[in-house]
Amino acid sequence: MTRLEDLPIRDDLRGLVPYGAPQVALPVALNVNENTHPVPDEVASDILDSIARALRDVNRYPDREFTALREGFADYLGNGLLPEQIWAANGSNEVLQHVLQAFGGPGRRAFGFTPTYSMYPLLTRATGAEWVAGERASDYTLSPQSAADQVAAADPDVVFLCAPNNPTGTPLPIDVITAVYEASRGIVIVDEAYIEFAPRDAVSAISLLGGRERLVVSRTMSKAFAFAGARVGYLAADPAIIDALRLVRLPYHLSALTQAAASAALRHADVMLGMVDEIVAQRDRISATVEALGFRAHPSWTNFVLFGDVDDPRATWQALYDRGVLIRDVGIPHHLRVTAGTAQETTAFLDALASLESGA
Ligand SMILES: Cc1ncc(COP(=O)(O)O)c(C=O)c1O
């Protein structure tokens, strides 16, 4: 049997571990921050019709510039954005990879405030760049001063700001973003994967784009849009950044079927996002209930809750697993993370957790 380390693999990939959240068929899967509500029936048929029409032309390569989809995202984001300021790819992971391929790479450095999204270091290293981890306060917040000082000291080519942050749920004040931008010379990516779950009056970094040509705001259809399986992420930035991304993408990277599905889903954005309030209600219910059970719930503007004061996260994770409930051990000592599911799934999780606490 050949082992990985026997292959002539790049030296800088030796010893790395791939992304590997467990994919197991448990009745209640709340471990990867998906939207556990299916695509509503009322829009599913229109999406299917669009895919069917695109299928008739799949003998041809798709529109390399995904023109209709970029127009759809520009409309959805508003703020006067133009289609030439939009980029999209197969999930925001690929969007972030494109940014790193263009602005990271060998001899360069990317920076993020940990704990944060676990793919940032993996994507960074896969492009041959160095990953530098900054720090947060003990409650996972960031102040403008501390964030700017750390970025100035690290002098990165690419900065990741996860707003709100995964896996902690922490909101990111807009003045932290502007302070980091001022303190840096590189690309500043604000990853707004969960922004639709923030309070309605929360300010998006999209509003900061004017006059900031190094700022990039990435989003995804995987969370609030309930479209994780379709793999669609996007970003908004200066048109010159989009030109840079064209240099590194594979030709025709977004399939005609993906483009058709995503454009159709965007036409029904209101319905697709219809479950957001319900998910936010379940998230807040989780926070209140785990607190009542004696855990510490960290404030969350996302569709998940990180809770602390867990004596033995591994044992609690396993006991929940044995009861058919899959959540996430993100490796933060004494913490676990759970996604807000449907009311029924959330109840199943909370009941299972309560039964462990009562020794039932
Ligand atoms: C903060 C953050 N960014 C990006 C992603 C990637 O999402 P996708 O590639 O499905 O768009 C995730 C997924 O969990 C995430 O948590």
The ligand as an SDF file (V2000), in Angstrom:
LIG
                    3D

 16 16  0  0  0  0  0  0  0  0999 V2000
  -17.2730   31.4820    7.4880 C   0  0  0  0  0  0  0  0  0  0  0  0
  -17.4870   30.5830    6.3240 C   0  0  0  0  0  0  0  0  0  0  0  0
  -17.0620   30.9760    5.1230 N   0  0  0  0  0  0  0  0  0  0  0  0
  -17.2260   30.2070    4.0400 C   0  0  0  0  0  0  0  0  0  0  0  0
  -17.8340   28.9690    4.1430 C   0  0  0  0  0  0  0  0  0  0  0  0
  -17.9140   28.1270    2.9000 C   0  0  0  0  0  0  0  0  0  0  0  0
  -19.1760   27.9750    2.4410 O   0  0  0  0  0  0  0  0  0  0  0  0
  -19.4740   27.4920    0.9480 P   0  0  0  0  0  0  0  0  0  0  0  0
  -18.1970   27.0380    0.3160 O   0  0  0  0  0  0  0  0  0  0  0  0
  -20.4680   26.4060    1.1030 O   0  0  0  0  0  0  0  0  0  0  0  0
  -20.0240   28.7060    0.2670 O   0  0  0  0  0  0  0  0  0  0  0  0
  -18.2980   28.5140    5.3720 C   0  0  0  0  0  0  0  0  0  0  0  0
  -18.9290   27.1860    5.5030 C   0  0  0  0  0  0  0  0  0  0  0  0
  -19.1970   26.6750    6.5410 O   0  0  0  0  0  0  0  0  0  0  0  0
  -18.1020   29.3480    6.4960 C   0  0  0  0  0  0  0  0  0  0  0  0
  -18.4840   28.9560    7.7160 O   0  0  0  0  0  0  0  0  0  0  0  0
  1  2  1  0
  2  3  1  0
  2 15  2  0
  3  4  2  0
  4  5  1  0
  5  6  1  0
  5 12  2  0
  6  7  1  0
  7  8  1  0
  8  9  2  0
  8 10  1  0
  8 11  1  0
 12 13  1  0
 12 15  1  0
 13 14  2  0
 15 16  1  0
M  END
$$$$
